[in-house]
């Protein structure tokens, strides 16, 4: 896996809509929407250019009582998916 940014940032112009415990994210000019579960939405919310990948992983580990190393791997994998989907920038 290639190196991820130290502070991921949501791409501009995206819209988010809460749907029960999920978050639906889409760009106004694209017909595809992405449904994020509660954990994914927690990560997404911290992609504001101020939180480091490590801080996001620590928050995830604490919130879900999992090992930091596991959380870090999960966050890195998810951020790579968000990047491929055009939802975050590095």
PDB file with one MODEL, atoms N, CA, C and O in Angstrom:
MODEL        1
ATOM      1  N   UNK A   1       0.857  -1.176   0.000  1.00  0.00           N
ATOM      2  CA  UNK A   1       0.000   0.000   0.000  1.00  0.00           C
ATOM      3  C   UNK A   1       0.895   1.229   0.000  1.00  0.00           C
ATOM      4  O   UNK A   1       1.882   1.291   0.734  1.00  0.00           O
ATOM      5  N   UNK A   2       0.549   2.192  -0.818  1.00  0.00           N
ATOM      6  CA  UNK A   2       1.351   3.407  -0.872  1.00  0.00           C
ATOM      7  C   UNK A   2       1.106   4.256   0.368  1.00  0.00           C
ATOM      8  O   UNK A   2       0.110   4.084   1.071  1.00  0.00           O
ATOM      9  N   UNK A   3       2.024   5.165   0.619  1.00  0.00           N
ATOM     10  CA  UNK A   3       1.914   6.016   1.796  1.00  0.00           C
ATOM     11  C   UNK A   3       0.684   6.906   1.694  1.00  0.00           C
ATOM     12  O   UNK A   3       0.380   7.458   0.637  1.00  0.00           O
ATOM     13  N   UNK A   4      -0.003   7.030   2.793  1.00  0.00           N
ATOM     14  CA  UNK A   4      -1.184   7.878   2.854  1.00  0.00           C
ATOM     15  C   UNK A   4      -0.793   9.241   3.395  1.00  0.00           C
ATOM     16  O   UNK A   4       0.271   9.399   3.994  1.00  0.00           O
ATOM     17  N   UNK A   5      -1.645  10.211   3.183  1.00  0.00           N
ATOM     18  CA  UNK A   5      -1.349  11.551   3.689  1.00  0.00           C
ATOM     19  C   UNK A   5      -1.376  11.545   5.208  1.00  0.00           C
ATOM     20  O   UNK A   5      -2.039  10.713   5.828  1.00  0.00           O
ATOM     21  N   UNK A   6      -0.662  12.464   5.789  1.00  0.00           N
ATOM     22  CA  UNK A   6      -0.698  12.518   7.245  1.00  0.00           C
ATOM     23  C   UNK A   6      -2.012  13.112   7.731  1.00  0.00           C
ATOM     24  O   UNK A   6      -2.445  12.819   8.845  1.00  0.00           O
ATOM     25  N   UNK A   7      -2.661  13.949   6.906  1.00  0.00           N
ATOM     26  CA  UNK A   7      -3.922  14.602   7.287  1.00  0.00           C
ATOM     27  C   UNK A   7      -4.897  14.579   6.100  1.00  0.00           C
ATOM     28  O   UNK A   7      -4.919  15.509   5.294  1.00  0.00           O
ATOM     29  N   UNK A   8      -5.706  13.506   5.997  1.00  0.00           N
ATOM     30  CA  UNK A   8      -6.629  13.391   4.861  1.00  0.00           C
ATOM     31  C   UNK A   8      -7.692  14.490   4.894  1.00  0.00           C
ATOM     32  O   UNK A   8      -8.043  15.006   5.956  1.00  0.00           O
ATOM     33  N   UNK A   9      -8.194  14.833   3.709  1.00  0.00           N
ATOM     34  CA  UNK A   9      -9.152  15.920   3.559  1.00  0.00           C
ATOM     35  C   UNK A   9     -10.265  15.499   2.604  1.00  0.00           C
ATOM     36  O   UNK A   9      -9.997  14.991   1.516  1.00  0.00           O
ATOM     37  N   UNK A  10     -11.516  15.714   3.016  1.00  0.00           N
ATOM     38  CA  UNK A  10     -12.646  15.435   2.137  1.00  0.00           C
ATOM     39  C   UNK A  10     -12.546  16.312   0.900  1.00  0.00           C
ATOM     40  O   UNK A  10     -12.170  17.481   0.990  1.00  0.00           O
ATOM     41  N   UNK A  11     -12.880  15.751  -0.248  1.00  0.00           N
ATOM     42  CA  UNK A  11     -12.895  16.542  -1.473  1.00  0.00           C
ATOM     43  C   UNK A  11     -14.007  17.582  -1.388  1.00  0.00           C
ATOM     44  O   UNK A  11     -15.037  17.352  -0.755  1.00  0.00           O
ATOM     45  N   UNK A  12     -13.792  18.707  -2.020  1.00  0.00           N
ATOM     46  CA  UNK A  12     -14.775  19.784  -1.991  1.00  0.00           C
ATOM     47  C   UNK A  12     -15.983  19.445  -2.846  1.00  0.00           C
ATOM     48  O   UNK A  12     -15.881  18.694  -3.816  1.00  0.00           O
ATOM     49  N   UNK A  13     -17.115  20.001  -2.479  1.00  0.00           N
ATOM     50  CA  UNK A  13     -18.328  19.856  -3.268  1.00  0.00           C
ATOM     51  C   UNK A  13     -19.136  18.610  -2.986  1.00  0.00           C
ATOM     52  O   UNK A  13     -20.146  18.373  -3.648  1.00  0.00           O
ATOM     53  N   UNK A  14     -18.721  17.804  -2.019  1.00  0.00           N
ATOM     54  CA  UNK A  14     -19.470  16.592  -1.701  1.00  0.00           C
ATOM     55  C   UNK A  14     -20.630  16.919  -0.776  1.00  0.00           C
ATOM     56  O   UNK A  14     -20.567  17.851   0.026  1.00  0.00           O
ATOM     57  N   UNK A  15     -21.684  16.138  -0.903  1.00  0.00           N
ATOM     58  CA  UNK A  15     -22.850  16.306  -0.042  1.00  0.00           C
ATOM     59  C   UNK A  15     -23.019  15.056   0.795  1.00  0.00           C
ATOM     60  O   UNK A  15     -22.804  13.945   0.310  1.00  0.00           O
ATOM     61  N   UNK A  16     -23.404  15.230   2.049  1.00  0.00           N
ATOM     62  CA  UNK A  16     -23.661  14.103   2.931  1.00  0.00           C
ATOM     63  C   UNK A  16     -25.071  14.175   3.471  1.00  0.00           C
ATOM     64  O   UNK A  16     -25.566  15.252   3.802  1.00  0.00           O
ATOM     65  N   UNK A  17     -25.717  13.026   3.560  1.00  0.00           N
ATOM     66  CA  UNK A  17     -27.074  12.930   4.069  1.00  0.00           C
ATOM     67  C   UNK A  17     -27.136  11.785   5.072  1.00  0.00           C
ATOM     68  O   UNK A  17     -26.820  10.642   4.739  1.00  0.00           O
ATOM     69  N   UNK A  18     -27.543  12.092   6.291  1.00  0.00           N
ATOM     70  CA  UNK A  18     -27.696  11.047   7.305  1.00  0.00           C
ATOM     71  C   UNK A  18     -28.912  10.200   6.982  1.00  0.00           C
ATOM     72  O   UNK A  18     -29.970  10.713   6.616  1.00  0.00           O
ATOM     73  N   UNK A  19     -28.741   8.901   7.123  1.00  0.00           N
ATOM     74  CA  UNK A  19     -29.816   7.951   6.862  1.00  0.00           C
ATOM     75  C   UNK A  19     -29.738   6.885   7.947  1.00  0.00           C
ATOM     76  O   UNK A  19     -28.927   5.964   7.858  1.00  0.00           O
ATOM     77  N   UNK A  20     -30.575   7.007   8.966  1.00  0.00           N
ATOM     78  CA  UNK A  20     -30.497   6.162  10.151  1.00  0.00           C
ATOM     79  C   UNK A  20     -29.095   6.302  10.745  1.00  0.00           C
ATOM     80  O   UNK A  20     -28.676   7.410  11.081  1.00  0.00           O
ATOM     81  N   UNK A  21     -28.367   5.192  10.879  1.00  0.00           N
ATOM     82  CA  UNK A  21     -27.005   5.246  11.424  1.00  0.00           C
ATOM     83  C   UNK A  21     -25.956   5.424  10.340  1.00  0.00           C
ATOM     84  O   UNK A  21     -24.767   5.529  10.640  1.00  0.00           O
ATOM     85  N   UNK A  22     -26.381   5.458   9.085  1.00  0.00           N
ATOM     86  CA  UNK A  22     -25.459   5.548   7.962  1.00  0.00           C
ATOM     87  C   UNK A  22     -25.338   6.991   7.463  1.00  0.00           C
ATOM     88  O   UNK A  22     -26.108   7.871   7.845  1.00  0.00           O
ATOM     89  N   UNK A  23     -24.360   7.194   6.610  1.00  0.00           N
ATOM     90  CA  UNK A  23     -24.174   8.484   5.950  1.00  0.00           C
ATOM     91  C   UNK A  23     -24.032   8.224   4.462  1.00  0.00           C
ATOM     92  O   UNK A  23     -23.204   7.415   4.045  1.00  0.00           O
ATOM     93  N   UNK A  24     -24.832   8.905   3.666  1.00  0.00           N
ATOM     94  CA  UNK A  24     -24.751   8.785   2.210  1.00  0.00           C
ATOM     95  C   UNK A  24     -23.964   9.988   1.707  1.00  0.00           C
ATOM     96  O   UNK A  24     -24.316  11.134   1.987  1.00  0.00           O
ATOM     97  N   UNK A  25     -22.890   9.717   0.958  1.00  0.00           N
ATOM     98  CA  UNK A  25     -22.014  10.777   0.449  1.00  0.00           C
ATOM     99  C   UNK A  25     -22.024  10.709  -1.067  1.00  0.00           C
ATOM    100  O   UNK A  25     -21.894   9.636  -1.657  1.00  0.00           O
ATOM    101  N   UNK A  26     -22.182  11.884  -1.696  1.00  0.00           N
ATOM    102  CA  UNK A  26     -22.138  11.925  -3.160  1.00  0.00           C
ATOM    103  C   UNK A  26     -21.708  13.309  -3.620  1.00  0.00           C
ATOM    104  O   UNK A  26     -21.804  14.294  -2.888  1.00  0.00           O
ATOM    105  N   UNK A  27     -21.237  13.347  -4.841  1.00  0.00           N
ATOM    106  CA  UNK A  27     -20.908  14.610  -5.495  1.00  0.00           C
ATOM    107  C   UNK A  27     -22.110  15.000  -6.338  1.00  0.00           C
ATOM    108  O   UNK A  27     -22.720  14.137  -6.970  1.00  0.00           O
ATOM    109  N   UNK A  28     -22.464  16.272  -6.362  1.00  0.00           N
ATOM    110  CA  UNK A  28     -23.643  16.701  -7.115  1.00  0.00           C
ATOM    111  C   UNK A  28     -23.585  16.352  -8.601  1.00  0.00           C
ATOM    112  O   UNK A  28     -24.629  16.141  -9.219  1.00  0.00           O
ATOM    113  N   UNK A  29     -22.396  16.287  -9.182  1.00  0.00           N
ATOM    114  CA  UNK A  29     -22.274  16.050 -10.618  1.00  0.00           C
ATOM    115  C   UNK A  29     -22.044  14.582 -10.980  1.00  0.00           C
ATOM    116  O   UNK A  29     -21.773  14.264 -12.138  1.00  0.00           O
ATOM    117  N   UNK A  30     -22.150  13.692  -9.999  1.00  0.00           N
ATOM    118  CA  UNK A  30     -21.921  12.267 -10.233  1.00  0.00           C
ATOM    119  C   UNK A  30     -23.159  11.503  -9.791  1.00  0.00           C
ATOM    120  O   UNK A  30     -23.761  11.829  -8.767  1.00  0.00           O
ATOM    121  N   UNK A  31     -23.539  10.496 -10.552  1.00  0.00           N
ATOM    122  CA  UNK A  31     -24.759   9.755 -10.245  1.00  0.00           C
ATOM    123  C   UNK A  31     -24.545   8.645  -9.224  1.00  0.00           C
ATOM    124  O   UNK A  31     -25.497   7.953  -8.864  1.00  0.00           O
ATOM    125  N   UNK A  32     -23.329   8.464  -8.755  1.00  0.00           N
ATOM    126  CA  UNK A  32     -23.030   7.401  -7.800  1.00  0.00           C
ATOM    127  C   UNK A  32     -22.985   7.947  -6.378  1.00  0.00           C
ATOM    128  O   UNK A  32     -22.394   8.996  -6.121  1.00  0.00           O
ATOM    129  N   UNK A  33     -23.614   7.226  -5.465  1.00  0.00           N
ATOM    130  CA  UNK A  33     -23.581   7.588  -4.046  1.00  0.00           C
ATOM    131  C   UNK A  33     -22.822   6.510  -3.283  1.00  0.00           C
ATOM    132  O   UNK A  33     -22.753   5.358  -3.712  1.00  0.00           O
ATOM    133  N   UNK A  34     -22.261   6.895  -2.159  1.00  0.00           N
ATOM    134  CA  UNK A  34     -21.508   5.971  -1.315  1.00  0.00           C
ATOM    135  C   UNK A  34     -22.170   5.959   0.058  1.00  0.00           C
ATOM    136  O   UNK A  34     -22.349   7.009   0.676  1.00  0.00           O
ATOM    137  N   UNK A  35     -22.531   4.774   0.533  1.00  0.00           N
ATOM    138  CA  UNK A  35     -23.168   4.636   1.829  1.00  0.00           C
ATOM    139  C   UNK A  35     -22.112   4.209   2.842  1.00  0.00           C
ATOM    140  O   UNK A  35     -21.481   3.161   2.702  1.00  0.00           O
ATOM    141  N   UNK A  36     -21.933   5.041   3.861  1.00  0.00           N
ATOM    142  CA  UNK A  36     -20.949   4.763   4.905  1.00  0.00           C
ATOM    143  C   UNK A  36     -21.680   4.332   6.163  1.00  0.00           C
ATOM    144  O   UNK A  36     -22.615   4.998   6.606  1.00  0.00           O
ATOM    145  N   UNK A  37     -21.250   3.208   6.739  1.00  0.00           N
ATOM    146  CA  UNK A  37     -21.846   2.800   8.009  1.00  0.00           C
ATOM    147  C   UNK A  37     -21.355   3.734   9.118  1.00  0.00           C
ATOM    148  O   UNK A  37     -20.565   4.642   8.860  1.00  0.00           O
ATOM    149  N   UNK A  38     -21.810   3.518  10.319  1.00  0.00           N
ATOM    150  CA  UNK A  38     -21.496   4.429  11.424  1.00  0.00           C
ATOM    151  C   UNK A  38     -19.987   4.549  11.660  1.00  0.00           C
ATOM    152  O   UNK A  38     -19.491   5.649  11.905  1.00  0.00           O
ATOM    153  N   UNK A  39     -19.264   3.457  11.590  1.00  0.00           N
ATOM    154  CA  UNK A  39     -17.813   3.502  11.799  1.00  0.00           C
ATOM    155  C   UNK A  39     -17.131   4.246  10.663  1.00  0.00           C
ATOM    156  O   UNK A  39     -16.251   5.073  10.901  1.00  0.00           O
ATOM    157  N   UNK A  40     -17.527   3.960   9.439  1.00  0.00           N
ATOM    158  CA  UNK A  40     -16.955   4.665   8.284  1.00  0.00           C
ATOM    159  C   UNK A  40     -17.272   6.151   8.353  1.00  0.00           C
ATOM    160  O   UNK A  40     -16.428   6.982   8.018  1.00  0.00           O
ATOM    161  N   UNK A  41     -18.484   6.490   8.785  1.00  0.00           N
ATOM    162  CA  UNK A  41     -18.859   7.895   8.916  1.00  0.00           C
ATOM    163  C   UNK A  41     -18.023   8.585   9.991  1.00  0.00           C
ATOM    164  O   UNK A  41     -17.707   9.768   9.871  1.00  0.00           O
ATOM    165  N   UNK A  42     -17.668   7.848  11.038  1.00  0.00           N
ATOM    166  CA  UNK A  42     -16.807   8.394  12.092  1.00  0.00           C
ATOM    167  C   UNK A  42     -15.435   8.753  11.509  1.00  0.00           C
ATOM    168  O   UNK A  42     -14.889   9.814  11.812  1.00  0.00           O
ATOM    169  N   UNK A  43     -14.895   7.888  10.690  1.00  0.00           N
ATOM    170  CA  UNK A  43     -13.606   8.157  10.046  1.00  0.00           C
ATOM    171  C   UNK A  43     -13.754   9.327   9.079  1.00  0.00           C
ATOM    172  O   UNK A  43     -12.938  10.249   9.083  1.00  0.00           O
ATOM    173  N   UNK A  44     -14.790   9.289   8.255  1.00  0.00           N
ATOM    174  CA  UNK A  44     -15.053  10.322   7.256  1.00  0.00           C
ATOM    175  C   UNK A  44     -15.118  11.704   7.901  1.00  0.00           C
ATOM    176  O   UNK A  44     -14.559  12.668   7.378  1.00  0.00           O
ATOM    177  N   UNK A  45     -15.801  11.793   9.033  1.00  0.00           N
ATOM    178  CA  UNK A  45     -15.986  13.084   9.704  1.00  0.00           C
ATOM    179  C   UNK A  45     -14.659  13.704  10.122  1.00  0.00           C
ATOM    180  O   UNK A  45     -14.546  14.925  10.234  1.00  0.00           O
ATOM    181  N   UNK A  46     -13.661  12.865  10.351  1.00  0.00           N
ATOM    182  CA  UNK A  46     -12.363  13.368  10.786  1.00  0.00           C
ATOM    183  C   UNK A  46     -11.417  13.687   9.626  1.00  0.00           C
ATOM    184  O   UNK A  46     -10.285  14.118   9.848  1.00  0.00           O
ATOM    185  N   UNK A  47     -11.871  13.478   8.410  1.00  0.00           N
ATOM    186  CA  UNK A  47     -11.061  13.803   7.231  1.00  0.00           C
ATOM    187  C   UNK A  47     -11.264  15.281   6.902  1.00  0.00           C
ATOM    188  O   UNK A  47     -11.871  15.632   5.890  1.00  0.00           O
ATOM    189  N   UNK A  48     -10.747  16.127   7.771  1.00  0.00           N
ATOM    190  CA  UNK A  48     -10.946  17.570   7.630  1.00  0.00           C
ATOM    191  C   UNK A  48      -9.641  18.334   7.468  1.00  0.00           C
ATOM    192  O   UNK A  48      -9.616  19.563   7.520  1.00  0.00           O
ATOM    193  N   UNK A  49      -8.562  17.594   7.272  1.00  0.00           N
ATOM    194  CA  UNK A  49      -7.267  18.235   7.085  1.00  0.00           C
ATOM    195  C   UNK A  49      -6.562  18.602   8.377  1.00  0.00           C
ATOM    196  O   UNK A  49      -5.431  19.087   8.344  1.00  0.00           O
ATOM    197  N   UNK A  50      -7.211  18.378   9.525  1.00  0.00           N
ATOM    198  CA  UNK A  50      -6.573  18.680  10.805  1.00  0.00           C
ATOM    199  C   UNK A  50      -6.212  17.435  11.590  1.00  0.00           C
ATOM    200  O   UNK A  50      -5.293  17.464  12.409  1.00  0.00           O
ATOM    201  N   UNK A  51      -6.926  16.334  11.352  1.00  0.00           N
ATOM    202  CA  UNK A  51      -6.666  15.088  12.066  1.00  0.00           C
ATOM    203  C   UNK A  51      -5.650  14.242  11.297  1.00  0.00           C
ATOM    204  O   UNK A  51      -5.755  14.088  10.080  1.00  0.00           O
ATOM    205  N   UNK A  52      -4.680  13.702  12.006  1.00  0.00           N
ATOM    206  CA  UNK A  52      -3.725  12.790  11.376  1.00  0.00           C
ATOM    207  C   UNK A  52      -4.354  11.407  11.246  1.00  0.00           C
ATOM    208  O   UNK A  52      -5.320  11.084  11.937  1.00  0.00           O
ATOM    209  N   UNK A  53      -3.799  10.604  10.360  1.00  0.00           N
ATOM    210  CA  UNK A  53      -4.256   9.227  10.209  1.00  0.00           C
ATOM    211  C   UNK A  53      -4.103   8.501  11.543  1.00  0.00           C
ATOM    212  O   UNK A  53      -4.974   7.723  11.932  1.00  0.00           O
ATOM    213  N   UNK A  54      -3.013   8.751  12.234  1.00  0.00           N
ATOM    214  CA  UNK A  54      -2.763   8.102  13.523  1.00  0.00           C
ATOM    215  C   UNK A  54      -3.794   8.513  14.570  1.00  0.00           C
ATOM    216  O   UNK A  54      -4.245   7.680  15.357  1.00  0.00           O
ATOM    217  N   UNK A  55      -4.169   9.793  14.584  1.00  0.00           N
ATOM    218  CA  UNK A  55      -5.176  10.265  15.545  1.00  0.00           C
ATOM    219  C   UNK A  55      -6.541   9.662  15.238  1.00  0.00           C
ATOM    220  O   UNK A  55      -7.279   9.290  16.151  1.00  0.00           O
ATOM    221  N   UNK A  56      -6.875   9.566  13.961  1.00  0.00           N
ATOM    222  CA  UNK A  56      -8.142   8.948  13.565  1.00  0.00           C
ATOM    223  C   UNK A  56      -8.161   7.496  14.028  1.00  0.00           C
ATOM    224  O   UNK A  56      -9.159   7.027  14.575  1.00  0.00           O
ATOM    225  N   UNK A  57      -7.060   6.788  13.808  1.00  0.00           N
ATOM    226  CA  UNK A  57      -6.965   5.386  14.227  1.00  0.00           C
ATOM    227  C   UNK A  57      -7.069   5.256  15.739  1.00  0.00           C
ATOM    228  O   UNK A  57      -7.714   4.332  16.234  1.00  0.00           O
ATOM    229  N   UNK A  58      -6.448   6.163  16.478  1.00  0.00           N
ATOM    230  CA  UNK A  58      -6.521   6.105  17.940  1.00  0.00           C
ATOM    231  C   UNK A  58      -7.951   6.322  18.412  1.00  0.00           C
ATOM    232  O   UNK A  58      -8.414   5.630  19.318  1.00  0.00           O
ATOM    233  N   UNK A  59      -8.651   7.268  17.814  1.00  0.00           N
ATOM    234  CA  UNK A  59     -10.056   7.501  18.161  1.00  0.00           C
ATOM    235  C   UNK A  59     -10.900   6.263  17.874  1.00  0.00           C
ATOM    236  O   UNK A  59     -11.750   5.882  18.679  1.00  0.00           O
ATOM    237  N   UNK A  60     -10.661   5.639  16.724  1.00  0.00           N
ATOM    238  CA  UNK A  60     -11.388   4.430  16.349  1.00  0.00           C
ATOM    239  C   UNK A  60     -11.104   3.303  17.335  1.00  0.00           C
ATOM    240  O   UNK A  60     -12.021   2.605  17.768  1.00  0.00           O
ATOM    241  N   UNK A  61      -9.840   3.128  17.688  1.00  0.00           N
ATOM    242  CA  UNK A  61      -9.458   2.073  18.634  1.00  0.00           C
ATOM    243  C   UNK A  61     -10.138   2.278  19.982  1.00  0.00           C
ATOM    244  O   UNK A  61     -10.644   1.331  20.584  1.00  0.00           O
ATOM    245  N   UNK A  62     -10.143   3.509  20.443  1.00  0.00           N
ATOM    246  CA  UNK A  62     -10.756   3.814  21.737  1.00  0.00           C
ATOM    247  C   UNK A  62     -12.276   3.618  21.686  1.00  0.00           C
ATOM    248  O   UNK A  62     -12.857   3.013  22.587  1.00  0.00           O
ATOM    249  N   UNK A  63     -12.905   4.122  20.647  1.00  0.00           N
ATOM    250  CA  UNK A  63     -14.363   4.059  20.532  1.00  0.00           C
ATOM    251  C   UNK A  63     -14.885   2.632  20.401  1.00  0.00           C
ATOM    252  O   UNK A  63     -15.996   2.332  20.839  1.00  0.00           O
ATOM    253  N   UNK A  64     -14.082   1.749  19.798  1.00  0.00           N
ATOM    254  CA  UNK A  64     -14.549   0.391  19.520  1.00  0.00           C
ATOM    255  C   UNK A  64     -13.788  -0.682  20.288  1.00  0.00           C
ATOM    256  O   UNK A  64     -13.957  -1.875  20.039  1.00  0.00           O
ATOM    257  N   UNK A  65     -12.947  -0.245  21.226  1.00  0.00           N
ATOM    258  CA  UNK A  65     -12.193  -1.172  22.078  1.00  0.00           C
ATOM    259  C   UNK A  65     -11.441  -2.226  21.259  1.00  0.00           C
ATOM    260  O   UNK A  65     -11.533  -3.425  21.520  1.00  0.00           O
ATOM    261  N   UNK A  66     -10.693  -1.741  20.260  1.00  0.00           N
ATOM    262  CA  UNK A  66      -9.850  -2.632  19.462  1.00  0.00           C
ATOM    263  C   UNK A  66      -8.404  -2.162  19.576  1.00  0.00           C
ATOM    264  O   UNK A  66      -8.137  -1.045  20.017  1.00  0.00           O
ATOM    265  N   UNK A  67      -7.486  -3.017  19.179  1.00  0.00           N
ATOM    266  CA  UNK A  67      -6.068  -2.684  19.228  1.00  0.00           C
ATOM    267  C   UNK A  67      -5.767  -1.563  18.233  1.00  0.00           C
ATOM    268  O   UNK A  67      -6.334  -1.511  17.141  1.00  0.00           O
ATOM    269  N   UNK A  68      -4.873  -0.678  18.632  1.00  0.00           N
ATOM    270  CA  UNK A  68      -4.490   0.455  17.784  1.00  0.00           C
ATOM    271  C   UNK A  68      -3.957  -0.009  16.428  1.00  0.00           C
ATOM    272  O   UNK A  68      -4.304   0.570  15.398  1.00  0.00           O
ATOM    273  N   UNK A  69      -3.126  -1.038  16.420  1.00  0.00           N
ATOM    274  CA  UNK A  69      -2.526  -1.517  15.166  1.00  0.00           C
ATOM    275  C   UNK A  69      -3.613  -1.971  14.200  1.00  0.00           C
ATOM    276  O   UNK A  69      -3.541  -1.695  13.003  1.00  0.00           O
ATOM    277  N   UNK A  70      -4.620  -2.668  14.721  1.00  0.00           N
ATOM    278  CA  UNK A  70      -5.736  -3.088  13.873  1.00  0.00           C
ATOM    279  C   UNK A  70      -6.492  -1.869  13.355  1.00  0.00           C
ATOM    280  O   UNK A  70      -6.818  -1.797  12.170  1.00  0.00           O
ATOM    281  N   UNK A  71      -6.770  -0.916  14.232  1.00  0.00           N
ATOM    282  CA  UNK A  71      -7.491   0.292  13.831  1.00  0.00           C
ATOM    283  C   UNK A  71      -6.714   1.059  12.771  1.00  0.00           C
ATOM    284  O   UNK A  71      -7.300   1.549  11.806  1.00  0.00           O
ATOM    285  N   UNK A  72      -5.399   1.167  12.944  1.00  0.00           N
ATOM    286  CA  UNK A  72      -4.575   1.888  11.975  1.00  0.00           C
ATOM    287  C   UNK A  72      -4.653   1.223  10.605  1.00  0.00           C
ATOM    288  O   UNK A  72      -4.798   1.907   9.591  1.00  0.00           O
ATOM    289  N   UNK A  73      -4.559  -0.085  10.569  1.00  0.00           N
ATOM    290  CA  UNK A  73      -4.672  -0.798   9.293  1.00  0.00           C
ATOM    291  C   UNK A  73      -6.030  -0.601   8.646  1.00  0.00           C
ATOM    292  O   UNK A  73      -6.127  -0.398   7.436  1.00  0.00           O
ATOM    293  N   UNK A  74      -7.086  -0.661   9.462  1.00  0.00           N
ATOM    294  CA  UNK A  74      -8.437  -0.464   8.945  1.00  0.00           C
ATOM    295  C   UNK A  74      -8.619   0.950   8.400  1.00  0.00           C
ATOM    296  O   UNK A  74      -9.211   1.135   7.336  1.00  0.00           O
ATOM    297  N   UNK A  75      -8.113   1.948   9.127  1.00  0.00           N
ATOM    298  CA  UNK A  75      -8.225   3.339   8.688  1.00  0.00           C
ATOM    299  C   UNK A  75      -7.453   3.542   7.392  1.00  0.00           C
ATOM    300  O   UNK A  75      -7.956   4.186   6.472  1.00  0.00           O
ATOM    301  N   UNK A  76      -6.251   3.008   7.304  1.00  0.00           N
ATOM    302  CA  UNK A  76      -5.455   3.151   6.087  1.00  0.00           C
ATOM    303  C   UNK A  76      -6.148   2.519   4.888  1.00  0.00           C
ATOM    304  O   UNK A  76      -6.176   3.098   3.802  1.00  0.00           O
ATOM    305  N   UNK A  77      -6.702   1.341   5.085  1.00  0.00           N
ATOM    306  CA  UNK A  77      -7.413   0.655   4.005  1.00  0.00           C
ATOM    307  C   UNK A  77      -8.630   1.454   3.571  1.00  0.00           C
ATOM    308  O   UNK A  77      -8.870   1.627   2.377  1.00  0.00           O
ATOM    309  N   UNK A  78      -9.401   1.944   4.541  1.00  0.00           N
ATOM    310  CA  UNK A  78     -10.594   2.710   4.225  1.00  0.00           C
ATOM    311  C   UNK A  78     -10.259   4.021   3.527  1.00  0.00           C
ATOM    312  O   UNK A  78     -10.945   4.408   2.581  1.00  0.00           O
ATOM    313  N   UNK A  79      -9.213   4.709   3.978  1.00  0.00           N
ATOM    314  CA  UNK A  79      -8.812   5.961   3.328  1.00  0.00           C
ATOM    315  C   UNK A  79      -8.385   5.720   1.884  1.00  0.00           C
ATOM    316  O   UNK A  79      -8.663   6.538   1.007  1.00  0.00           O
ATOM    317  N   UNK A  80      -7.717   4.609   1.640  1.00  0.00           N
ATOM    318  CA  UNK A  80      -7.330   4.274   0.261  1.00  0.00           C
ATOM    319  C   UNK A  80      -8.581   4.066  -0.597  1.00  0.00           C
ATOM    320  O   UNK A  80      -8.612   4.476  -1.757  1.00  0.00           O
ATOM    321  N   UNK A  81      -9.617   3.426  -0.027  1.00  0.00           N
ATOM    322  CA  UNK A  81     -10.869   3.232  -0.754  1.00  0.00           C
ATOM    323  C   UNK A  81     -11.551   4.572  -1.029  1.00  0.00           C
ATOM    324  O   UNK A  81     -12.055   4.808  -2.127  1.00  0.00           O
ATOM    325  N   UNK A  82     -11.561   5.448  -0.016  1.00  0.00           N
ATOM    326  CA  UNK A  82     -12.153   6.770  -0.210  1.00  0.00           C
ATOM    327  C   UNK A  82     -11.419   7.551  -1.295  1.00  0.00           C
ATOM    328  O   UNK A  82     -12.041   8.261  -2.086  1.00  0.00           O
ATOM    329  N   UNK A  83     -10.107   7.416  -1.328  1.00  0.00           N
ATOM    330  CA  UNK A  83      -9.318   8.117  -2.343  1.00  0.00           C
ATOM    331  C   UNK A  83      -9.648   7.591  -3.733  1.00  0.00           C
ATOM    332  O   UNK A  83      -9.861   8.373  -4.659  1.00  0.00           O
ATOM    333  N   UNK A  84      -9.692   6.281  -3.881  1.00  0.00           N
ATOM    334  CA  UNK A  84     -10.028   5.686  -5.182  1.00  0.00           C
ATOM    335  C   UNK A  84     -11.432   6.107  -5.640  1.00  0.00           C
ATOM    336  O   UNK A  84     -11.689   6.235  -6.837  1.00  0.00           O
ATOM    337  N   UNK A  85     -12.332   6.319  -4.677  1.00  0.00           N
ATOM    338  CA  UNK A  85     -13.701   6.723  -4.999  1.00  0.00           C
ATOM    339  C   UNK A  85     -13.826   8.219  -5.246  1.00  0.00           C
ATOM    340  O   UNK A  85     -14.900   8.705  -5.600  1.00  0.00           O
ATOM    341  N   UNK A  86     -12.728   8.953  -5.059  1.00  0.00           N
ATOM    342  CA  UNK A  86     -12.741  10.398  -5.280  1.00  0.00           C
ATOM    343  C   UNK A  86     -13.380  11.189  -4.152  1.00  0.00           C
ATOM    344  O   UNK A  86     -13.884  12.291  -4.368  1.00  0.00           O
ATOM    345  N   UNK A  87     -13.361  10.632  -2.953  1.00  0.00           N
ATOM    346  CA  UNK A  87     -14.006  11.288  -1.818  1.00  0.00           C
ATOM    347  C   UNK A  87     -13.029  12.019  -0.898  1.00  0.00           C
ATOM    348  O   UNK A  87     -13.417  12.957  -0.200  1.00  0.00           O
ATOM    349  N   UNK A  88     -11.773  11.597  -0.894  1.00  0.00           N
ATOM    350  CA  UNK A  88     -10.762  12.310  -0.098  1.00  0.00           C
ATOM    351  C   UNK A  88      -9.561  12.629  -0.971  1.00  0.00           C
ATOM    352  O   UNK A  88      -9.281  11.953  -1.961  1.00  0.00           O
ATOM    353  N   UNK A  89      -8.879  13.656  -0.578  1.00  0.00           N
ATOM    354  CA  UNK A  89      -7.669  14.055  -1.280  1.00  0.00           C
ATOM    355  C   UNK A  89      -6.491  13.947  -0.322  1.00  0.00           C
ATOM    356  O   UNK A  89      -6.638  14.009   0.899  1.00  0.00           O
ATOM    357  N   UNK A  90      -5.344  13.787  -0.912  1.00  0.00           N
ATOM    358  CA  UNK A  90      -4.130  13.665  -0.111  1.00  0.00           C
ATOM    359  C   UNK A  90      -3.364  14.937  -0.220  1.00  0.00           C
ATOM    360  O   UNK A  90      -2.295  15.068   0.376  1.00  0.00           O
TER     361      UNK A  90
ENDMDL
END
